[in-house]
């Protein structure tokens, strides 16, 4: 699942949320039995992981920009 798919769908399905959570939580044995949770129980976990993932991506972009800026300085 790509982020663009998630962003374009503000209310992802339960399966879509579990796919995202499964991709984030490696190794996969950390993901609990998905059949016992409801949408309302999974959504807060999904939302927080999605937010954290975006923060890490922002930090990566900042790091790349810093490297580029230092390489441009004489």
Biopython code that builds the backbone (N, CA, C, O; Angstrom):
import numpy as np
from Bio.PDB.StructureBuilder import StructureBuilder

atoms = [
    (1, "UNK", "N", (0.843, -1.166, 0.000)),
    (1, "UNK", "CA", (0.000, 0.000, 0.000)),
    (1, "UNK", "C", (0.893, 1.235, 0.000)),
    (1, "UNK", "O", (1.827, 1.344, 0.795)),
    (2, "UNK", "N", (0.597, 2.143, -0.886)),
    (2, "UNK", "CA", (1.364, 3.364, -0.992)),
    (2, "UNK", "C", (0.671, 4.471, -0.229)),
    (2, "UNK", "O", (-0.547, 4.462, -0.051)),
    (3, "UNK", "N", (1.475, 5.431, 0.221)),
    (3, "UNK", "CA", (0.905, 6.532, 0.986)),
    (3, "UNK", "C", (-0.129, 7.298, 0.197)),
    (3, "UNK", "O", (-1.130, 7.743, 0.758)),
    (4, "UNK", "N", (0.095, 7.464, -1.106)),
    (4, "UNK", "CA", (-0.864, 8.209, -1.911)),
    (4, "UNK", "C", (-2.233, 7.545, -1.886)),
    (4, "UNK", "O", (-3.259, 8.222, -1.949)),
    (5, "UNK", "N", (-2.249, 6.228, -1.794)),
    (5, "UNK", "CA", (-3.519, 5.518, -1.697)),
    (5, "UNK", "C", (-4.214, 5.846, -0.378)),
    (5, "UNK", "O", (-5.435, 5.994, -0.329)),
    (6, "UNK", "N", (-3.437, 5.956, 0.672)),
    (6, "UNK", "CA", (-4.002, 6.234, 1.990)),
    (6, "UNK", "C", (-4.479, 7.681, 2.059)),
    (6, "UNK", "O", (-5.561, 7.959, 2.576)),
    (7, "UNK", "N", (-3.672, 8.597, 1.539)),
    (7, "UNK", "CA", (-4.022, 10.002, 1.595)),
    (7, "UNK", "C", (-5.288, 10.268, 0.788)),
    (7, "UNK", "O", (-6.138, 11.058, 1.200)),
    (8, "UNK", "N", (-5.411, 9.611, -0.358)),
    (8, "UNK", "CA", (-6.585, 9.850, -1.188)),
    (8, "UNK", "C", (-7.841, 9.246, -0.580)),
    (8, "UNK", "O", (-8.951, 9.574, -0.997)),
    (9, "UNK", "N", (-7.677, 8.374, 0.391)),
    (9, "UNK", "CA", (-8.818, 7.737, 1.039)),
    (9, "UNK", "C", (-8.793, 8.102, 2.520)),
    (9, "UNK", "O", (-8.125, 7.424, 3.301)),
    (10, "UNK", "N", (-9.504, 9.156, 2.929)),
    (10, "UNK", "CA", (-9.442, 9.591, 4.328)),
    (10, "UNK", "C", (-10.035, 8.590, 5.315)),
    (10, "UNK", "O", (-9.732, 8.655, 6.507)),
    (11, "UNK", "N", (-10.868, 7.671, 4.848)),
    (11, "UNK", "CA", (-11.462, 6.647, 5.704)),
    (11, "UNK", "C", (-11.098, 5.270, 5.157)),
    (11, "UNK", "O", (-11.918, 4.625, 4.503)),
    (12, "UNK", "N", (-9.881, 4.820, 5.419)),
    (12, "UNK", "CA", (-9.464, 3.534, 4.872)),
    (12, "UNK", "C", (-10.267, 2.388, 5.476)),
    (12, "UNK", "O", (-10.801, 2.495, 6.580)),
    (13, "UNK", "N", (-10.340, 1.312, 4.742)),
    (13, "UNK", "CA", (-11.041, 0.134, 5.255)),
    (13, "UNK", "C", (-10.199, -0.519, 6.348)),
    (13, "UNK", "O", (-9.019, -0.209, 6.512)),
    (14, "UNK", "N", (-10.813, -1.405, 7.075)),
    (14, "UNK", "CA", (-10.111, -2.124, 8.131)),
    (14, "UNK", "C", (-8.928, -2.905, 7.547)),
    (14, "UNK", "O", (-7.849, -2.929, 8.140)),
    (15, "UNK", "N", (-9.126, -3.536, 6.398)),
    (15, "UNK", "CA", (-8.039, -4.278, 5.757)),
    (15, "UNK", "C", (-6.897, -3.360, 5.329)),
    (15, "UNK", "O", (-5.728, -3.718, 5.467)),
    (16, "UNK", "N", (-7.230, -2.189, 4.814)),
    (16, "UNK", "CA", (-6.194, -1.235, 4.411)),
    (16, "UNK", "C", (-5.380, -0.768, 5.614)),
    (16, "UNK", "O", (-4.159, -0.637, 5.537)),
    (17, "UNK", "N", (-6.064, -0.521, 6.717)),
    (17, "UNK", "CA", (-5.350, -0.101, 7.928)),
    (17, "UNK", "C", (-4.435, -1.209, 8.409)),
    (17, "UNK", "O", (-3.297, -0.941, 8.795)),
    (18, "UNK", "N", (-4.910, -2.462, 8.394)),
    (18, "UNK", "CA", (-4.071, -3.576, 8.845)),
    (18, "UNK", "C", (-2.868, -3.771, 7.925)),
    (18, "UNK", "O", (-1.789, -4.127, 8.400)),
    (19, "UNK", "N", (-3.028, -3.549, 6.632)),
    (19, "UNK", "CA", (-1.891, -3.664, 5.712)),
    (19, "UNK", "C", (-0.832, -2.629, 6.059)),
    (19, "UNK", "O", (0.360, -2.936, 6.080)),
    (20, "UNK", "N", (-1.269, -1.398, 6.332)),
    (20, "UNK", "CA", (-0.331, -0.343, 6.696)),
    (20, "UNK", "C", (0.371, -0.679, 8.006)),
    (20, "UNK", "O", (1.593, -0.562, 8.100)),
    (21, "UNK", "N", (-0.379, -1.092, 9.008)),
    (21, "UNK", "CA", (0.195, -1.446, 10.311)),
    (21, "UNK", "C", (1.170, -2.607, 10.154)),
    (21, "UNK", "O", (2.247, -2.602, 10.751)),
    (22, "UNK", "N", (0.802, -3.589, 9.363)),
    (22, "UNK", "CA", (1.664, -4.745, 9.133)),
    (22, "UNK", "C", (2.971, -4.327, 8.475)),
    (22, "UNK", "O", (4.026, -4.868, 8.807)),
    (23, "UNK", "N", (2.922, -3.364, 7.539)),
    (23, "UNK", "CA", (4.138, -2.894, 6.878)),
    (23, "UNK", "C", (5.038, -2.118, 7.828)),
    (23, "UNK", "O", (6.263, -2.184, 7.718)),
    (24, "UNK", "N", (4.446, -1.389, 8.751)),
    (24, "UNK", "CA", (5.224, -0.589, 9.697)),
    (24, "UNK", "C", (5.852, -1.466, 10.780)),
    (24, "UNK", "O", (7.014, -1.281, 11.141)),
    (25, "UNK", "N", (5.087, -2.406, 11.286)),
    (25, "UNK", "CA", (5.538, -3.223, 12.415)),
    (25, "UNK", "C", (6.245, -4.477, 11.916)),
    (25, "UNK", "O", (5.620, -5.503, 11.647)),
    (26, "UNK", "N", (7.534, -4.368, 11.803)),
    (26, "UNK", "CA", (8.344, -5.521, 11.400)),
    (26, "UNK", "C", (9.183, -5.920, 12.591)),
    (26, "UNK", "O", (9.699, -5.024, 13.259)),
    (27, "UNK", "N", (9.355, -7.125, 12.901)),
    (27, "UNK", "CA", (8.853, -8.322, 12.234)),
    (27, "UNK", "C", (7.350, -8.471, 12.440)),
    (27, "UNK", "O", (6.786, -7.936, 13.394)),
    (28, "UNK", "N", (6.728, -9.185, 11.555)),
    (28, "UNK", "CA", (5.271, -9.269, 11.517)),
    (28, "UNK", "C", (4.651, -9.977, 12.708)),
    (28, "UNK", "O", (3.453, -9.829, 12.946)),
    (29, "UNK", "N", (5.420, -10.733, 13.457)),
    (29, "UNK", "CA", (4.832, -11.415, 14.614)),
    (29, "UNK", "C", (4.396, -10.425, 15.692)),
    (29, "UNK", "O", (3.696, -10.804, 16.631)),
    (30, "UNK", "N", (4.803, -9.163, 15.567)),
    (30, "UNK", "CA", (4.365, -8.146, 16.522)),
    (30, "UNK", "C", (2.917, -7.727, 16.294)),
    (30, "UNK", "O", (2.279, -7.181, 17.194)),
    (31, "UNK", "N", (2.400, -7.978, 15.103)),
    (31, "UNK", "CA", (1.024, -7.610, 14.794)),
    (31, "UNK", "C", (0.106, -8.659, 15.415)),
    (31, "UNK", "O", (0.262, -9.854, 15.166)),
    (32, "UNK", "N", (-0.850, -8.207, 16.222)),
    (32, "UNK", "CA", (-1.752, -9.159, 16.885)),
    (32, "UNK", "C", (-2.733, -9.799, 15.905)),
    (32, "UNK", "O", (-2.778, -9.445, 14.727)),
    (33, "UNK", "N", (-3.503, -10.734, 16.407)),
    (33, "UNK", "CA", (-4.534, -11.383, 15.606)),
    (33, "UNK", "C", (-5.534, -10.319, 15.168)),
    (33, "UNK", "O", (-6.242, -9.742, 15.994)),
    (34, "UNK", "N", (-5.584, -10.068, 13.881)),
    (34, "UNK", "CA", (-6.392, -8.962, 13.371)),
    (34, "UNK", "C", (-7.889, -9.213, 13.446)),
    (34, "UNK", "O", (-8.674, -8.267, 13.390)),
    (35, "UNK", "N", (-8.287, -10.430, 13.568)),
    (35, "UNK", "CA", (-9.717, -10.737, 13.532)),
    (35, "UNK", "C", (-10.461, -10.344, 14.808)),
    (35, "UNK", "O", (-11.691, -10.291, 14.808)),
    (36, "UNK", "N", (-9.744, -10.070, 15.881)),
    (36, "UNK", "CA", (-10.422, -9.775, 17.143)),
    (36, "UNK", "C", (-10.676, -8.281, 17.369)),
    (36, "UNK", "O", (-11.321, -7.901, 18.346)),
    (37, "UNK", "N", (-10.166, -7.432, 16.460)),
    (37, "UNK", "CA", (-10.296, -5.988, 16.649)),
    (37, "UNK", "C", (-11.328, -5.396, 15.700)),
    (37, "UNK", "O", (-11.502, -5.861, 14.573)),
    (38, "UNK", "N", (-12.001, -4.370, 16.179)),
    (38, "UNK", "CA", (-12.979, -3.662, 15.354)),
    (38, "UNK", "C", (-12.298, -2.466, 14.680)),
    (38, "UNK", "O", (-11.166, -2.111, 15.007)),
    (39, "UNK", "N", (-13.001, -1.869, 13.752)),
    (39, "UNK", "CA", (-12.512, -0.683, 13.065)),
    (39, "UNK", "C", (-12.180, 0.416, 14.069)),
    (39, "UNK", "O", (-11.133, 1.057, 13.974)),
    (40, "UNK", "N", (-13.069, 0.628, 15.021)),
    (40, "UNK", "CA", (-12.877, 1.687, 16.019)),
    (40, "UNK", "C", (-11.674, 1.435, 16.920)),
    (40, "UNK", "O", (-11.096, 2.380, 17.455)),
    (41, "UNK", "N", (-11.297, 0.191, 17.091)),
    (41, "UNK", "CA", (-10.121, -0.130, 17.890)),
    (41, "UNK", "C", (-8.832, 0.016, 17.085)),
    (41, "UNK", "O", (-7.794, 0.384, 17.634)),
    (42, "UNK", "N", (-8.895, -0.266, 15.811)),
    (42, "UNK", "CA", (-7.702, -0.233, 14.967)),
    (42, "UNK", "C", (-7.382, 1.189, 14.498)),
    (42, "UNK", "O", (-6.211, 1.542, 14.360)),
    (43, "UNK", "N", (-8.390, 1.991, 14.256)),
    (43, "UNK", "CA", (-8.169, 3.317, 13.688)),
    (43, "UNK", "C", (-7.224, 4.192, 14.516)),
    (43, "UNK", "O", (-6.360, 4.835, 13.920)),
    (44, "UNK", "N", (-7.328, 4.261, 15.840)),
    (44, "UNK", "CA", (-6.373, 5.091, 16.596)),
    (44, "UNK", "C", (-4.919, 4.624, 16.443)),
    (44, "UNK", "O", (-4.006, 5.445, 16.363)),
    (45, "UNK", "N", (-4.715, 3.328, 16.402)),
    (45, "UNK", "CA", (-3.357, 2.794, 16.224)),
    (45, "UNK", "C", (-2.845, 3.169, 14.837)),
    (45, "UNK", "O", (-1.725, 3.657, 14.684)),
    (46, "UNK", "N", (-3.676, 2.935, 13.843)),
    (46, "UNK", "CA", (-3.334, 3.276, 12.466)),
    (46, "UNK", "C", (-3.008, 4.767, 12.345)),
    (46, "UNK", "O", (-2.001, 5.135, 11.740)),
    (47, "UNK", "N", (-3.844, 5.611, 12.910)),
    (47, "UNK", "CA", (-3.653, 7.059, 12.806)),
    (47, "UNK", "C", (-2.331, 7.493, 13.411)),
    (47, "UNK", "O", (-1.610, 8.303, 12.829)),
    (48, "UNK", "N", (-2.017, 6.958, 14.567)),
    (48, "UNK", "CA", (-0.776, 7.340, 15.239)),
    (48, "UNK", "C", (0.445, 6.840, 14.468)),
    (48, "UNK", "O", (1.425, 7.570, 14.317)),
    (49, "UNK", "N", (0.392, 5.602, 13.980)),
    (49, "UNK", "CA", (1.511, 5.071, 13.189)),
    (49, "UNK", "C", (1.686, 5.858, 11.896)),
    (49, "UNK", "O", (2.813, 6.109, 11.470)),
    (50, "UNK", "N", (0.593, 6.242, 11.280)),
    (50, "UNK", "CA", (0.655, 7.033, 10.053)),
    (50, "UNK", "C", (1.300, 8.391, 10.330)),
    (50, "UNK", "O", (2.127, 8.868, 9.554)),
    (51, "UNK", "N", (0.910, 9.001, 11.441)),
    (51, "UNK", "CA", (1.475, 10.303, 11.832)),
    (51, "UNK", "C", (2.974, 10.176, 12.102)),
    (51, "UNK", "O", (3.753, 11.016, 11.652)),
    (52, "UNK", "N", (3.379, 9.151, 12.821)),
    (52, "UNK", "CA", (4.795, 8.929, 13.128)),
    (52, "UNK", "C", (5.585, 8.661, 11.851)),
    (52, "UNK", "O", (6.702, 9.155, 11.695)),
    (53, "UNK", "N", (5.012, 7.885, 10.944)),
    (53, "UNK", "CA", (5.666, 7.602, 9.670)),
    (53, "UNK", "C", (5.908, 8.890, 8.894)),
    (53, "UNK", "O", (6.971, 9.068, 8.300)),
    (54, "UNK", "N", (4.937, 9.776, 8.897)),
    (54, "UNK", "CA", (5.107, 11.064, 8.219)),
    (54, "UNK", "C", (6.191, 11.909, 8.873)),
    (54, "UNK", "O", (6.940, 12.594, 8.177)),
    (55, "UNK", "N", (6.285, 11.871, 10.183)),
    (55, "UNK", "CA", (7.319, 12.623, 10.894)),
    (55, "UNK", "C", (8.705, 12.109, 10.499)),
    (55, "UNK", "O", (9.608, 12.904, 10.240)),
    (56, "UNK", "N", (8.877, 10.788, 10.453)),
    (56, "UNK", "CA", (10.163, 10.231, 10.051)),
    (56, "UNK", "C", (10.506, 10.608, 8.612)),
    (56, "UNK", "O", (11.663, 10.894, 8.306)),
    (57, "UNK", "N", (9.523, 10.609, 7.739)),
    (57, "UNK", "CA", (9.765, 11.025, 6.359)),
    (57, "UNK", "C", (10.170, 12.493, 6.288)),
    (57, "UNK", "O", (11.026, 12.865, 5.485)),
    (58, "UNK", "N", (9.557, 13.327, 7.123)),
    (58, "UNK", "CA", (9.930, 14.746, 7.175)),
    (58, "UNK", "C", (11.373, 14.906, 7.649)),
    (58, "UNK", "O", (12.122, 15.708, 7.091)),
    (59, "UNK", "N", (11.768, 14.151, 8.670)),
    (59, "UNK", "CA", (13.148, 14.206, 9.153)),
    (59, "UNK", "C", (14.130, 13.764, 8.072)),
    (59, "UNK", "O", (15.204, 14.349, 7.934)),
    (60, "UNK", "N", (13.774, 12.754, 7.318)),
    (60, "UNK", "CA", (14.639, 12.289, 6.234)),
    (60, "UNK", "C", (14.798, 13.377, 5.175)),
    (60, "UNK", "O", (15.901, 13.601, 4.677)),
    (61, "UNK", "N", (13.712, 14.048, 4.833)),
    (61, "UNK", "CA", (13.780, 15.136, 3.856)),
    (61, "UNK", "C", (14.636, 16.288, 4.379)),
    (61, "UNK", "O", (15.415, 16.873, 3.626)),
    (62, "UNK", "N", (14.498, 16.614, 5.650)),
    (62, "UNK", "CA", (15.305, 17.681, 6.253)),
    (62, "UNK", "C", (16.780, 17.322, 6.198)),
    (62, "UNK", "O", (17.617, 18.169, 5.884)),
    (63, "UNK", "N", (17.097, 16.093, 6.497)),
    (63, "UNK", "CA", (18.484, 15.638, 6.454)),
    (63, "UNK", "C", (19.066, 15.754, 5.049)),
    (63, "UNK", "O", (20.201, 16.198, 4.878)),
    (64, "UNK", "N", (18.295, 15.361, 4.057)),
    (64, "UNK", "CA", (18.744, 15.466, 2.663)),
    (64, "UNK", "C", (18.976, 16.926, 2.288)),
    (64, "UNK", "O", (19.975, 17.261, 1.651)),
    (65, "UNK", "N", (18.043, 17.792, 2.689)),
    (65, "UNK", "CA", (18.199, 19.215, 2.387)),
    (65, "UNK", "C", (19.423, 19.814, 3.077)),
    (65, "UNK", "O", (20.124, 20.637, 2.489)),
    (66, "UNK", "N", (19.682, 19.408, 4.317)),
    (66, "UNK", "CA", (20.868, 19.900, 5.030)),
    (66, "UNK", "C", (22.136, 19.496, 4.302)),
    (66, "UNK", "O", (23.052, 20.304, 4.151)),
    (67, "UNK", "N", (22.197, 18.250, 3.849)),
    (67, "UNK", "CA", (23.381, 17.783, 3.112)),
    (67, "UNK", "C", (23.557, 18.596, 1.840)),
    (67, "UNK", "O", (24.672, 19.002, 1.514)),
    (68, "UNK", "N", (22.485, 18.835, 1.127)),
    (68, "UNK", "CA", (22.558, 19.607, -0.108)),
    (68, "UNK", "C", (23.009, 21.035, 0.165)),
    (68, "UNK", "O", (23.812, 21.592, -0.583)),
    (69, "UNK", "N", (22.496, 21.621, 1.230)),
    (69, "UNK", "CA", (22.886, 22.996, 1.560)),
    (69, "UNK", "C", (24.365, 23.089, 1.954)),
    (69, "UNK", "O", (25.054, 24.028, 1.556)),
    (70, "UNK", "N", (24.844, 22.135, 2.721)),
    (70, "UNK", "CA", (26.267, 22.174, 3.122)),
    (70, "UNK", "C", (27.173, 21.922, 1.934)),
    (70, "UNK", "O", (28.294, 22.430, 1.901)),
    (71, "UNK", "N", (26.723, 21.160, 0.967)),
    (71, "UNK", "CA", (27.566, 20.919, -0.219)),
    (71, "UNK", "C", (27.600, 22.152, -1.125)),
    (71, "UNK", "O", (28.525, 22.294, -1.925)),
    (72, "UNK", "N", (26.623, 23.036, -1.019)),
    (72, "UNK", "CA", (26.599, 24.252, -1.842)),
    (72, "UNK", "C", (27.443, 25.367, -1.263)),
    (72, "UNK", "O", (27.835, 26.283, -1.986)),
    (73, "UNK", "N", (27.735, 25.309, 0.043)),
    (73, "UNK", "CA", (28.531, 26.357, 0.678)),
    (73, "UNK", "C", (29.974, 26.258, 0.191)),
    (73, "UNK", "O", (30.521, 25.165, 0.043)),
    (74, "UNK", "N", (30.588, 27.436, -0.058)),
    (74, "UNK", "CA", (31.997, 27.431, -0.543)),
    (74, "UNK", "C", (32.974, 27.033, 0.517)),
    (74, "UNK", "O", (34.177, 26.984, 0.261)),
]
sb = StructureBuilder()
sb.init_structure("model")
sb.init_model(0)
sb.init_chain("A")
sb.init_seg("    ")
for serial, (resi, resn, name, xyz) in enumerate(atoms, 1):
    if name == "N":
        sb.init_residue(resn, " ", resi, " ")
    sb.init_atom(name, np.array(xyz, "f"), 0.0, 1.0, " ", f" {name:<3s}", serial, name[0])
structure = sb.get_structure()
